[in-house]
Amino acid sequence: MQIYDKGGNLLASSNPPESRIFDDMVIRNAFLAGKELEGISFDGSDLRSSDFSGADLYGAILSDCRFDLCILAGADLRSSFLNNVSFCNADLRGARFSRDNMNMGLNIWNVNFAGADLAGADFTGAIYDELTIFPRGFIPEEHGLSPEVKVD
């Protein structure tokens, strides 16, 4: 699989080529709007300023990633693995972080949403930890999120 920018310039190729693995790469300004990216892995990658609007990222591996200044409006992020991810100043309007078709909720661990636009984003059934940062004035429980319950 290959990733291009809006001008059609090649930015990255998966490793191995027939896979959807883009781990530990710098892939800024990518144009992936409306793409079917189910199960893709961006583990440890820097995707700042990329366009994922309307993309299907269901089940994606998104740990240790940078999505700062990205457009993810209307993207499907259900069942994704979100751990240590930065969405600072990202456009996440209408994105889906909700339960999937099997009623499985999403775990949001150590995710930074500072300055992100979360208007209309669906977090129904998602769980967040104490390290997760939300935009100023955003009340997680009013958007379907529940805090992690620690059992001692």
Backbone as numpy.savetxt, mean C-alpha at the origin, in Angstrom:
# Nx Ny Nz CAx CAy CAz Cx Cy Cz
8.13 -9.56 -15.61 7.30 -8.39 -15.61 8.18 -7.15 -15.61
7.72 -6.11 -16.26 8.48 -4.87 -16.32 7.63 -3.69 -15.87
8.29 -2.67 -15.31 7.62 -1.47 -14.84 8.18 -0.27 -15.60
7.26 0.58 -16.05 7.61 1.75 -16.85 7.12 3.03 -16.18
7.66 4.17 -16.61 7.13 5.46 -16.18 6.09 5.91 -17.21
5.50 7.10 -16.98 4.46 7.60 -17.89 4.96 7.81 -19.31
6.23 8.06 -19.47 6.81 8.28 -20.79 7.18 6.99 -21.52
6.94 5.85 -20.87 7.26 4.57 -21.50 8.69 4.10 -21.28
9.41 4.79 -20.40 10.80 4.40 -20.12 10.83 3.26 -19.10
11.59 2.23 -19.38 11.72 1.09 -18.48 12.41 1.52 -17.19
11.76 1.21 -16.05 12.33 1.54 -14.74 12.87 0.31 -14.03
12.21 -0.83 -14.19 12.63 -2.04 -13.47 12.07 -3.29 -14.14
12.80 -4.38 -13.95 12.35 -5.70 -14.38 12.35 -6.61 -13.16
11.36 -7.50 -13.11 11.27 -8.40 -11.96 12.45 -9.36 -11.96
12.72 -9.89 -10.76 13.84 -10.79 -10.60 13.40 -12.02 -9.81
13.27 -13.20 -10.43 13.52 -13.53 -11.84 12.48 -12.92 -12.78
12.82 -12.81 -14.07 11.98 -12.11 -15.05 10.53 -12.56 -15.14
10.26 -13.84 -14.94 8.89 -14.35 -15.06 8.08 -14.17 -13.79
8.67 -13.59 -12.75 8.00 -13.42 -11.46 7.39 -12.03 -11.33
6.86 -11.78 -10.15 6.36 -10.46 -9.77 7.13 -9.97 -8.55
8.43 -10.22 -8.53 9.27 -9.86 -7.39 10.11 -8.64 -7.75
9.87 -7.55 -7.02 10.61 -6.30 -7.20 11.17 -5.87 -5.85
11.83 -6.78 -5.15 12.33 -6.51 -3.80 13.62 -5.70 -3.83
13.75 -4.82 -2.83 14.96 -4.03 -2.61 15.36 -3.21 -3.85
14.39 -2.59 -4.49 14.66 -1.78 -5.68 14.21 -0.34 -5.47
14.81 0.57 -6.21 14.37 1.96 -6.26 13.62 2.11 -7.58
12.30 2.32 -7.48 11.43 2.40 -8.67 10.55 3.63 -8.51
11.13 4.79 -8.63 10.37 6.04 -8.43 9.70 6.48 -9.73
8.55 7.17 -9.55 7.78 7.72 -10.67 7.23 6.65 -11.62
6.97 5.46 -11.11 6.42 4.38 -11.93 4.96 4.68 -12.27
4.51 4.19 -13.40 3.12 4.35 -13.82 2.48 2.96 -13.85
1.71 2.67 -12.81 1.05 1.37 -12.67 -0.45 1.54 -12.46
-0.99 2.66 -12.88 -2.41 2.95 -12.72 -3.25 1.91 -13.41
-4.23 1.36 -12.66 -5.17 0.39 -13.22 -4.60 -0.99 -13.49
-3.36 -1.24 -13.11 -2.72 -2.53 -13.41 -3.16 -3.61 -12.41
-3.19 -4.83 -12.87 -3.47 -5.99 -12.04 -2.13 -6.45 -11.48
-1.91 -6.20 -10.19 -0.63 -6.49 -9.53 -0.81 -7.44 -8.35
-1.84 -8.24 -8.39 -2.15 -9.14 -7.28 -0.94 -10.01 -6.93
-0.60 -10.01 -5.63 0.48 -10.85 -5.13 1.88 -10.34 -5.42
2.02 -9.14 -5.97 3.33 -8.60 -6.30 4.14 -8.36 -5.01
5.45 -8.43 -5.10 6.31 -8.17 -3.94 7.19 -6.96 -4.21
7.04 -5.96 -3.32 7.89 -4.77 -3.33 8.66 -4.68 -2.02
8.96 -5.80 -1.40 9.63 -5.84 -0.10 10.92 -5.01 -0.14
11.00 -4.00 0.74 12.20 -3.18 0.84 12.41 -2.19 -0.29
11.38 -1.92 -1.08 11.56 -1.04 -2.25 11.10 0.39 -2.01
11.66 1.30 -2.79 11.34 2.73 -2.75 10.54 3.05 -4.01
9.25 3.32 -3.84 8.34 3.58 -4.96 7.80 5.00 -4.94
8.51 5.90 -4.29 8.02 7.27 -4.13 7.58 7.90 -5.45
6.52 8.70 -5.35 5.97 9.49 -6.46 5.45 8.63 -7.62
5.05 7.40 -7.35 4.51 6.52 -8.39 3.00 6.59 -8.42
2.41 6.20 -9.55 0.96 6.23 -9.73 0.41 4.81 -9.75
-0.31 4.46 -8.68 -0.97 3.17 -8.55 -2.49 3.35 -8.53
-3.00 4.45 -9.02 -4.44 4.70 -8.94 -5.23 3.57 -9.59
-6.20 3.05 -8.84 -7.04 1.97 -9.33 -6.35 0.64 -9.51
-5.12 0.50 -9.05 -4.38 -0.76 -9.22 -4.89 -1.83 -8.26
-4.76 -3.09 -8.67 -5.13 -4.23 -7.85 -3.87 -4.76 -7.17
-3.68 -4.40 -5.91 -2.54 -4.83 -5.11 -2.95 -5.87 -4.06
-4.03 -6.58 -4.35 -4.55 -7.59 -3.42 -3.44 -8.60 -3.11
-3.20 -8.81 -1.81 -2.21 -9.80 -1.38 -0.77 -9.42 -1.63
-0.51 -8.16 -1.92 0.87 -7.71 -2.21 1.74 -7.73 -0.95
3.02 -7.96 -1.14 4.00 -7.90 -0.06 4.58 -6.48 -0.10
4.22 -5.69 0.91 4.61 -4.28 0.93 5.35 -3.93 2.22
6.21 -4.79 2.68 6.94 -4.49 3.91 8.19 -3.67 3.62
8.53 -2.81 4.56 9.73 -1.97 4.46 9.76 -1.15 3.17
8.60 -0.60 2.77 8.47 0.14 1.51 8.24 1.63 1.74
8.56 2.41 0.71 8.29 3.85 0.70 7.32 4.15 -0.43
6.11 4.59 -0.07 5.09 5.02 -1.02 4.79 6.50 -0.83
5.75 7.26 -0.34 5.55 8.70 -0.10 5.21 9.38 -1.43
4.24 10.29 -1.37 3.81 11.08 -2.52 3.24 10.25 -3.67
2.87 9.01 -3.39 2.27 8.16 -4.43 0.78 8.43 -4.56
0.25 8.08 -5.71 -1.19 8.13 -5.94 -1.69 6.70 -5.90
-2.50 6.39 -4.89 -3.10 5.07 -4.75 -4.62 5.19 -4.64
-5.17 6.26 -5.19 -6.61 6.48 -5.13 -7.33 5.32 -5.79
-8.28 4.72 -5.05 -9.06 3.61 -5.57 -8.32 2.29 -5.67
-7.11 2.20 -5.15 -6.34 0.96 -5.21 -6.91 -0.08 -4.24
-6.79 -1.35 -4.61 -7.24 -2.46 -3.76 -6.02 -3.03 -3.04
-5.95 -2.79 -1.72 -4.83 -3.25 -0.90 -5.27 -4.34 0.08
-6.43 -4.92 -0.15 -6.92 -5.96 0.76 -5.94 -7.13 0.78
-5.80 -7.73 1.96 -4.93 -8.90 2.18 -3.46 -8.63 1.90
-3.07 -7.37 1.78 -1.66 -7.04 1.59 -0.92 -7.18 2.91
0.38 -7.35 2.82 1.22 -7.42 4.01 1.82 -6.03 4.20
1.33 -5.30 5.20 1.78 -3.93 5.45 2.53 -3.88 6.78
3.84 -3.81 6.70 4.68 -3.73 7.89 5.83 -2.77 7.58
5.94 -1.73 8.42 7.00 -0.73 8.25 6.93 -0.08 6.86
5.77 0.50 6.56 5.53 1.13 5.26 5.26 2.61 5.47
5.76 3.44 4.57 5.50 4.87 4.62 4.62 5.29 3.45
3.46 5.88 3.79 2.54 6.47 2.82 2.46 7.98 3.05
3.54 8.61 3.48 3.52 10.05 3.79 3.08 10.85 2.56
2.10 11.72 2.79 1.59 12.62 1.76 1.10 11.90 0.51
0.67 10.65 0.66 0.14 9.87 -0.47 -1.34 10.14 -0.64
-1.83 9.96 -1.85 -3.25 10.08 -2.17 -3.86 8.69 -2.10
-4.57 8.41 -1.01 -5.19 7.11 -0.80 -6.71 7.21 -0.79
-7.24 8.24 -1.44 -8.70 8.42 -1.46 -9.37 7.20 -2.08
-10.33 6.64 -1.34 -11.09 5.51 -1.83 -10.35 4.19 -1.90
-9.13 4.13 -1.36 -8.38 2.87 -1.36 -9.07 1.86 -0.44
-8.89 0.59 -0.74 -9.53 -0.48 0.03 -8.50 -1.23 0.86
-8.61 -1.07 2.18 -7.79 -1.79 3.15 -8.69 -2.73 3.95
-9.89 -2.96 3.49 -10.93 -3.65 4.24 -10.77 -5.18 4.19
-11.74 -5.84 4.84 -11.78 -7.31 4.80 -11.86 -7.78 3.36
-11.29 -8.96 3.11 -11.36 -9.52 1.77 -12.59 -10.42 1.62
-12.69 -11.11 0.52 -13.85 -11.95 0.24 -13.99 -13.12 1.21
-12.92 -13.47 1.90 -12.96 -14.55 2.88 -13.11 -13.98 4.29
-13.46 -12.69 4.38 -13.70 -11.99 5.63 -12.45 -11.87 6.49
-11.29 -11.88 5.84 -10.02 -11.71 6.57 -9.67 -10.23 6.63
-9.36 -9.75 7.83 -8.98 -8.35 8.01 -7.50 -8.15 7.76
-7.13 -6.90 7.55 -5.76 -6.53 7.25 -5.06 -6.06 8.52
-3.80 -6.48 8.72 -2.98 -5.98 9.82 -2.10 -4.86 9.31
-2.17 -3.73 9.97 -1.40 -2.55 9.60 -0.40 -2.29 10.72
0.84 -2.71 10.50 1.87 -2.62 11.54 2.91 -1.57 11.16
3.13 -0.61 12.06 4.17 0.40 11.88 4.09 1.08 10.51
2.90 1.58 10.19 2.65 2.25 8.91 2.50 3.74 9.17
3.17 4.55 8.34 3.12 6.00 8.50 2.23 6.60 7.41
1.05 7.09 7.84 0.10 7.75 6.95 0.14 9.28 7.11
1.18 9.82 7.73 1.24 11.26 8.00 1.06 12.07 6.71
0.11 12.98 6.74 -0.14 13.86 5.60 -0.88 13.20 4.44
-1.21 11.91 4.58 -1.91 11.20 3.49 -3.37 11.62 3.43
-3.94 11.57 2.24 -5.37 11.83 2.04 -6.08 10.49 2.08
-6.81 10.25 3.17 -7.51 8.99 3.37 -9.02 9.13 3.18
-9.47 10.20 2.54 -10.90 10.42 2.34 -11.52 9.26 1.58
-12.54 8.67 2.16 -13.25 7.58 1.51 -12.53 6.25 1.51
-11.35 6.16 2.12 -10.64 4.87 2.19 -11.42 3.93 3.11
-11.48 2.66 2.75 -12.23 1.67 3.51 -11.27 0.79 4.31
-11.33 0.92 5.64 -10.48 0.15 6.54 -11.29 -0.86 7.35
-12.50 -1.17 6.94 -13.38 -2.04 7.70 -12.70 -3.36 8.05
-12.58 -3.61 9.36 -12.00 -4.86 9.84 -10.49 -4.86 9.97
-9.82 -3.78 9.59 -8.36 -3.72 9.70 -7.94 -3.47 11.15
-6.76 -3.94 11.49 -6.20 -3.78 12.83 -4.89 -3.02 12.70
-4.66 -2.06 13.60 -3.41 -1.29 13.57 -2.70 -1.40 14.92
-1.39 -1.18 14.90 -0.61 -1.22 16.14 -0.30 0.19 16.63
0.34 0.27 17.78 0.64 1.57 18.40 1.71 2.35 17.66
2.43 1.73 16.75 3.46 2.42 15.98 2.91 3.08 14.71
1.68 2.76 14.35 1.07 3.32 13.14 0.71 4.78 13.37
1.05 5.61 12.40 0.81 7.06 12.47 -0.25 7.42 11.44
-1.30 8.11 11.91 -2.37 8.55 11.02 -2.28 10.07 10.82
-2.93 10.57 9.75 -2.92 12.02 9.53 -3.58 12.76 10.70
-3.20 13.97 10.88 -3.77 14.81 11.94 -5.29 14.85 11.79
-6.00 14.59 12.89 -7.45 14.64 12.91 -8.14 13.35 12.47
-7.40 12.37 12.00 -7.98 11.10 11.57 -8.19 10.22 12.79
-9.42 9.76 12.98 -9.75 8.90 14.11 -9.97 7.49 13.57
-9.01 6.59 13.79 -9.05 5.26 13.19 -10.37 4.50 13.39
-10.89 4.52 14.62 -12.10 3.76 14.92 -13.32 4.27 14.13
-13.32 5.53 13.75 -14.42 6.07 12.95 -14.35 5.62 11.49
-13.26 4.96 11.13 -13.07 4.49 9.76 -12.95 2.97 9.66
-13.44 2.28 10.72 -13.49 0.82 10.70 -12.26 0.11 11.22
-11.26 0.87 11.70 -10.03 0.27 12.24 -10.19 -0.07 13.71
-9.47 -1.10 14.12 -9.45 -1.48 15.54 -8.00 -1.53 15.99
-7.73 -1.10 17.23 -6.36 -1.20 17.74 -6.01 -2.65 18.03
-4.73 -2.95 17.92 -4.23 -4.27 18.25 -4.48 -4.55 19.73
-4.93 -5.74 20.02 -5.14 -6.14 21.41 -3.99 -7.06 21.78
-3.21 -6.61 22.76 -2.07 -7.42 23.20 -2.48 -8.31 24.35
-2.08 -9.55 24.25 -2.36 -10.53 25.30 -1.05 -10.83 26.01
-1.07 -10.61 27.31 0.15 -10.86 28.11 0.20 -12.27 28.58
